[in-house]
């Protein structure tokens, strides 16, 4: 008997019990709840040939860009490749193979093609959305979802997640009003949808609505912070608002607490830790010995350059903590990665290598070199992934490097540019520093 999922798509190799466990995992995935992998493990223990359970388990591990994630899902990939599925399921397996081998753009296109034919395929839509994020493809973050939405409706399971993903895509393409509207609509349906919370948080950050951002994030903290895989990143967004408001003591409290207090080994959480400490130091805040534990966290993945965006953040920690051997290791693995196949080679050659070296140069006090490395890449930085808010670290570092390096004309120009875009908060602080350097 062929079973169908909750959106009417045929699935291969599943029992009714396994299908319900899969749907439970997918619902958790859609709001970043804990623990979808446990649900999938239960499904696969019952139905080891359940192809889409193997596929979803792979997405959950691979979307984190942790090299260990690849190792964790190789048995799933092998099992799925050995099973005979539908054309839709076969395409999903090909997308996972491409991701494992570092062919992210190919995976994005394969998932796009699946969703064009099967717009109700939440795994294709959701998985593709995360790949778009890793690629920095803001237009597809929006359009992949917009294409599928006409097939959905308010009663379709997972509708809140479609609204949340569309909200983030709209935000990344600058349509802030619609992004906020879609994000709030998603939260009205599912208050625990932390991707929707995240999308609205980005809107408030990009529009400089810091005080409103603090109120928005703290009004319902348990909904997005408890039992949620995105909690650290959303705490990071709350800290960004306090940073804009100049409340550095609160930023440090958040860093020492929910952002880094648990010493999370998850790569995305380490990115947030590096990014927050770096911003504080750019603003002249004494962060004490906090770089030590962040560098300790990165040391477990320093030997593998799988994603250039991560390398840059690892380099921040290693260079700031004066971990010279780790700095050399990042350089060595990047050099090797630039000679291999896969999309990360392009990420490195287009943006990532220069960005990583610029952070090392800045930490070493070689500000003029940091400026020369960052200026050519700042307008194409989206090509190595992340969000606008995350990549802002490049512009902030460039401005501070110009100030510290004595390039007064460039510092004034960059400060004026930034103050025009965000006429408040840290932008004003940096602009004032640039003016004082004149």
DRENTOR-488457 format. One line per field, with one value per residue (C-alpha): residue number from 1; y, x, z. Coordinates in Angstrom, 3 decimals. Layout:
BEGIN
volo c(NUM/...)
v c(Y/...)
u c(X/...)
w c(Z/...)
END
This chain:
BEGIN
volo c(1/2/3/4/5/6/7/8/9/10/11/12/13/14/15/16/17/18/19/20/21/22/23/24/25/26/27/28/29/30/31/32/33/34/35/36/37/38/39/40/41/42/43/44/45/46/47/48/49/50/51/52/53/54/55/56/57/58/59/60/61/62/63/64/65/66/67/68/69/70/71/72/73/74/75/76/77/78/79/80/81/82/83/84/85/86/87/88/89/90/91/92/93/94/95/96/97/98/99/100/101/102/103/104/105/106/107/108/109/110/111/112/113/114/115/116/117/118/119/120/121/122/123/124/125/126/127/128/129/130/131/132/133/134/135/136/137/138/139/140/141/142/143/144/145/146/147/148/149/150/151/152/153/154/155/156/157/158/159/160/161/162/163/164/165/166/167/168/169/170/171/172/173/174/175/176/177/178/179/180/181/182/183/184/185/186/187/188/189/190/191/192/193/194/195/196/197/198/199/200/201/202/203/204/205/206/207/208/209/210/211/212/213/214/215/216/217/218/219/220/221/222/223/224/225/226/227/228/229/230/231/232/233/234/235/236/237/238/239/240/241/242/243/244/245/246/247/248/249/250/251/252/253/254/255/256/257/258/259/260/261/262/263/264/265/266/267/268/269/270/271/272/273/274/275/276/277/278/279/280/281/282/283/284/285/286/287/288/289/290/291/292/293/294/295/296/297/298/299/300/301/302/303/304/305/306/307/308/309/310/311/312/313/314/315/316/317/318/319/320/321/322/323/324/325/326/327/328/329/330/331/332/333/334/335/336/337/338/339/340/341/342/343/344/345/346/347/348/349/350/351/352/353/354/355/356/357/358/359/360/361/362/363/364/365/366/367/368/369/370/371/372/373/374/375/376/377/378/379/380/381/382/383/384/385/386/387/388/389/390/391/392/393/394/395/396/397/398/399/400/401/402/403/404/405/406/407/408/409/410/411/412/413/414/415/416/417/418/419/420/421/422/423/424/425/426/427/428/429/430/431/432/433/434/435/436/437/438)
v c(0.000/3.418/6.003/9.741/12.449/15.147/17.266/14.449/13.318/9.602/8.212/5.002/2.530/3.959/2.316/4.423/4.693/5.807/8.362/9.949/10.143/11.794/14.341/15.075/15.628/17.892/19.965/20.387/21.232/23.921/25.750/24.635/22.646/19.827/17.001/16.122/13.671/11.503/11.335/10.345/7.725/6.178/6.258/4.603/1.974/0.937/1.485/1.447/1.931/5.108/7.314/10.710/10.081/9.499/12.661/14.839/13.500/14.466/17.999/18.452/17.622/19.242/22.628/23.375/23.286/21.315/18.843/16.225/16.502/14.838/11.857/11.552/11.137/8.974/5.832/7.596/8.548/5.029/3.519/6.024/5.527/1.778/2.051/2.298/5.418/7.678/10.207/12.891/10.889/10.003/13.700/14.387/11.777/13.361/16.733/15.226/13.646/17.033/18.687/16.011/16.612/20.390/21.083/23.466/25.299/22.018/20.942/24.246/23.768/20.155/21.157/24.038/21.659/19.341/22.220/23.493/20.136/19.419/22.800/21.051/19.258/20.930/19.151/20.526/24.022/24.164/22.420/24.658/27.740/26.831/26.140/29.566/31.044/29.257/30.566/34.118/33.982/36.557/36.501/32.748/33.001/34.956/33.506/29.811/30.316/32.692/30.147/27.451/29.505/29.457/25.672/26.162/27.494/28.342/24.755/23.093/21.637/23.863/27.040/29.119/27.947/29.087/32.527/32.592/31.628/34.141/36.792/36.150/36.206/39.489/40.963/39.902/41.575/44.806/44.560/45.241/46.126/42.934/40.886/42.117/41.471/37.888/37.156/38.407/36.412/33.269/33.972/34.439/30.888/29.359/31.549/29.047/29.494/30.878/31.403/33.799/35.509/35.639/37.200/40.024/40.480/41.058/43.659/45.592/45.342/46.545/49.454/50.425/49.913/48.776/49.751/48.153/45.113/44.659/44.822/42.419/39.793/40.010/40.009/36.237/34.901/31.328/30.827/31.190/30.467/27.210/23.849/25.555/24.998/28.659/30.080/31.159/33.038/34.833/35.754/37.150/39.329/40.638/41.444/43.349/45.708/46.352/46.937/49.572/51.210/51.292/48.981/46.985/45.558/43.893/42.596/40.991/39.494/37.963/36.704/35.105/33.648/32.306/33.118/31.407/30.417/26.794/26.613/25.248/23.322/23.976/25.891/28.363/29.189/29.713/32.085/34.157/34.143/35.322/37.934/39.469/39.690/41.175/43.882/44.740/45.089/47.280/49.625/49.624/47.407/45.336/41.714/40.309/36.735/35.709/34.939/31.963/29.795/30.819/29.811/26.539/25.853/26.536/24.351/21.219/22.294/24.322/21.509/21.508/24.388/23.249/26.662/29.911/31.972/29.825/30.178/33.943/33.649/30.997/33.297/36.120/33.931/32.464/35.782/37.675/34.960/34.934/31.248/31.357/27.643/27.717/30.787/28.900/25.868/27.900/29.330/25.900/24.274/27.238/26.982/23.324/23.993/26.575/23.820/21.282/20.870/22.076/25.383/26.282/26.845/29.590/30.980/31.260/32.671/35.225/36.486/34.103/34.006/37.791/38.232/35.684/37.257/40.701/39.604/38.232/41.456/43.586/41.538/41.925/45.703/45.747/48.004/49.202/45.635/44.904/47.860/46.737/43.226/44.268/47.076/44.886/42.287/44.260/44.660/40.996/39.549/37.941/35.391/33.464/33.181/34.513/37.293/41.051/41.436/38.853/40.198/43.669/42.641/43.251/46.865/47.510/46.117/48.110/51.353/50.732/49.656/52.911/54.888/53.036/52.963/56.739/56.819/59.783/60.532/56.944/56.771/59.905/58.634/55.228/56.755/59.095/56.165/54.167/57.007/57.658/54.029/53.731/57.209/56.087/53.696/52.281/53.930/57.320/56.216/55.083/58.203/60.382/58.473/58.984/62.702/62.855/61.154/63.948)
u c(0.000/1.319/0.950/0.716/2.067/-0.108/0.155/-0.882/2.502/3.253/6.037/8.011/8.949/6.888/4.491/1.640/3.595/6.784/4.878/3.436/6.914/8.131/5.315/6.132/9.783/8.768/6.554/9.467/11.811/9.372/9.670/13.209/11.843/13.662/14.248/13.293/16.190/14.816/11.475/13.179/15.275/12.067/10.585/13.641/13.899/10.399/10.779/14.460/13.570/11.559/13.366/11.989/12.867/16.485/16.332/14.917/17.460/20.200/18.854/18.774/22.476/23.766/22.083/24.347/27.515/29.313/31.760/30.628/27.144/28.289/29.673/26.459/24.232/26.348/24.454/21.177/22.422/23.626/20.306/18.299/20.454/19.909/16.120/13.777/11.667/9.463/11.021/10.436/12.229/15.082/15.604/15.726/18.458/20.443/20.181/21.561/24.442/25.251/25.237/27.512/29.981/29.870/27.842/25.439/24.270/23.409/21.474/19.600/18.580/17.505/15.356/13.980/12.947/11.241/9.238/8.264/6.591/5.524/4.932/3.472/6.761/7.781/11.147/12.067/10.859/12.309/15.552/16.001/15.371/18.275/20.545/19.619/20.677/24.029/24.500/23.501/20.879/18.427/16.218/15.666/15.078/12.007/11.032/11.390/8.639/6.518/6.354/4.965/2.559/-0.435/-0.668/-0.878/-3.593/-4.320/-5.403/-2.354/-0.059/2.992/1.383/2.976/6.407/5.676/4.766/7.909/10.208/8.559/9.008/12.746/13.071/11.168/13.424/16.597/15.323/14.489/10.695/10.564/6.888/5.657/8.289/7.093/3.475/4.175/6.343/3.723/1.039/3.145/3.604/-0.120/-0.612/2.392/3.978/6.843/7.932/11.385/12.161/9.222/10.515/13.929/12.543/10.837/13.969/15.911/13.396/13.737/17.537/17.758/15.414/17.269/14.253/16.395/14.153/11.185/13.354/14.087/10.382/9.524/12.046/11.403/7.602/7.407/10.896/9.865/8.115/11.346/14.034/12.898/13.522/14.531/17.484/17.520/17.514/21.176/20.826/17.705/19.441/22.183/19.592/18.422/22.032/22.392/19.623/21.349/24.576/22.859/21.555/25.033/24.093/27.310/26.937/23.696/25.346/28.073/25.483/23.685/26.987/27.966/24.487/22.368/24.702/27.880/27.415/26.653/29.757/27.699/29.857/27.354/29.065/26.221/26.316/30.078/29.563/27.269/29.773/32.620/30.487/29.275/32.691/34.173/31.503/32.124/35.851/35.263/33.399/36.250/34.608/36.932/35.809/38.366/39.432/36.190/37.916/39.624/36.528/35.254/38.581/38.417/35.056/36.330/39.414/37.348/36.515/39.597/41.088/38.257/37.385/33.923/32.247/34.173/31.723/32.566/36.300/36.082/34.448/36.897/39.739/38.254/38.450/41.877/43.481/41.859/42.945/46.456/46.191/48.982/48.952/45.217/45.614/48.163/45.886/42.956/45.246/46.545/43.133/41.823/44.769/43.971/40.247/40.946/42.466/39.645/36.306/33.014/31.307/33.364/36.336/34.327/33.140/36.780/38.120/35.341/35.049/35.963/39.743/40.103/37.560/39.341/42.747/41.317/40.165/43.622/45.220/42.903/43.594/47.323/46.991/47.679/44.728/45.791/46.039/42.596/41.209/42.841/41.430/37.893/37.211/37.154/34.807/32.309/29.786/29.862/30.086/26.658/28.349/29.737/26.484/24.892/22.365/22.697/22.868/25.635/27.677/27.504/30.610/32.596/31.458/31.919/35.445/36.314/35.173/37.065/40.173/40.049/39.767/42.586/44.747/44.622/42.738/40.667/39.005/37.827/36.711/34.597/33.091/32.226/30.819/28.597/27.414/26.546/24.882/22.680/21.545/21.136/21.155/21.363/23.005/26.417/26.396/26.436/29.118/31.351/30.602/31.539/34.781/35.558/34.909/37.212/39.922/39.810)
w c(0.000/-0.999/1.727/1.259/3.537/5.097/1.957/-0.387/-1.733/-2.123/0.063/-0.310/2.407/5.265/7.667/9.081/12.352/10.568/8.507/11.642/13.177/9.951/10.068/13.704/12.757/9.886/12.175/14.587/11.686/10.571/13.880/14.879/17.790/19.611/18.640/15.057/14.656/17.466/15.670/12.427/14.167/15.495/12.001/10.467/13.190/12.177/8.405/7.336/3.646/4.283/1.750/2.757/6.408/5.350/3.217/5.991/8.471/6.021/5.650/9.408/9.680/6.504/6.915/9.878/7.680/10.368/8.763/11.282/9.828/6.628/8.528/10.511/7.456/5.139/6.251/5.467/2.026/1.282/2.383/0.334/-2.750/-2.501/-2.324/-5.290/-4.901/-6.943/-9.354/-6.695/-4.035/-6.389/-7.107/-3.369/-2.936/-5.779/-4.011/-0.795/-2.701/-4.218/-0.793/0.672/-2.164/-1.773/-4.888/-3.163/-6.278/-7.966/-4.886/-4.878/-8.514/-7.962/-4.995/-7.043/-9.805/-7.314/-5.857/-9.309/-9.998/-6.414/-4.728/-1.663/-1.019/2.231/2.360/-1.065/-0.228/3.277/2.385/-0.630/1.478/3.752/0.801/-0.583/2.758/2.589/-0.935/0.024/-2.734/-1.427/-4.488/-4.294/-0.554/-1.559/-4.928/-4.124/-1.538/-3.611/-6.435/-4.178/-2.072/-4.481/-3.967/-0.203/2.040/5.637/6.360/4.776/7.469/7.712/6.352/9.125/7.951/4.396/5.709/7.853/4.977/2.680/5.372/5.552/1.765/1.599/4.301/2.503/-0.681/1.145/1.241/4.955/5.314/3.666/5.471/8.839/7.869/6.789/9.814/12.255/10.431/10.864/14.567/15.025/13.722/15.502/18.220/18.540/14.903/15.605/11.899/11.741/14.896/13.265/10.078/11.968/14.090/10.877/9.732/12.979/12.797/9.203/9.914/13.074/15.334/18.257/21.162/19.438/18.754/22.459/23.250/20.429/21.503/25.237/25.061/24.592/25.251/26.202/22.859/20.864/23.460/25.063/23.365/20.154/17.842/16.740/20.265/20.331/17.068/18.220/21.482/19.237/17.512/20.883/21.747/18.465/19.551/22.868/20.948/18.809/21.981/23.517/26.379/26.257/29.759/28.711/25.537/27.634/29.975/27.007/25.633/28.928/29.283/26.424/23.531/24.725/28.345/27.457/25.208/22.339/19.845/17.039/14.244/13.728/17.451/17.274/14.336/16.545/19.406/17.180/15.467/18.725/20.382/17.205/17.065/20.708/20.101/17.056/19.370/21.865/24.480/26.660/26.282/28.707/28.042/26.345/23.066/24.713/25.017/21.588/20.046/21.983/20.387/16.886/17.341/16.705/13.146/12.228/10.162/7.622/5.298/4.231/4.176/3.769/5.820/8.836/8.189/8.519/11.931/13.081/12.060/14.136/17.223/16.549/15.625/18.521/20.971/19.493/18.552/15.986/15.204/14.567/12.360/10.300/10.153/8.795/6.141/5.212/4.884/2.913/0.550/0.013/-0.410/-3.106/-5.217/-4.803/-6.544/-5.109/-4.561/-1.480/-3.777/-5.462/-2.127/-1.071/-4.310/-4.714/-1.135/1.670/1.459/1.369/4.174/6.355/5.757/6.459/9.901/10.640/9.430/11.563/14.685/14.035/13.765/10.024/9.326/5.900/4.663/6.128/4.179/0.932/1.352/2.281/-0.178/-3.312/-1.819/0.249/-2.578/-3.524/-0.023/-0.406/-2.651/0.302/2.230/5.363/5.806/5.373/9.153/9.448/6.544/8.069/9.996/6.812/6.483/10.186/10.103/6.993/8.599/11.828/9.899/7.944/11.190/12.933/9.827/9.438/6.124/7.205/3.881/3.450/7.086/6.723/3.461/4.897/8.070/6.055/3.960/7.033/8.917/5.882/5.887/9.685/11.249/14.878/17.278/16.539/13.112/14.798/17.246/14.409/12.373/15.324/15.753/12.086/12.455/15.481/13.439/10.869)
END
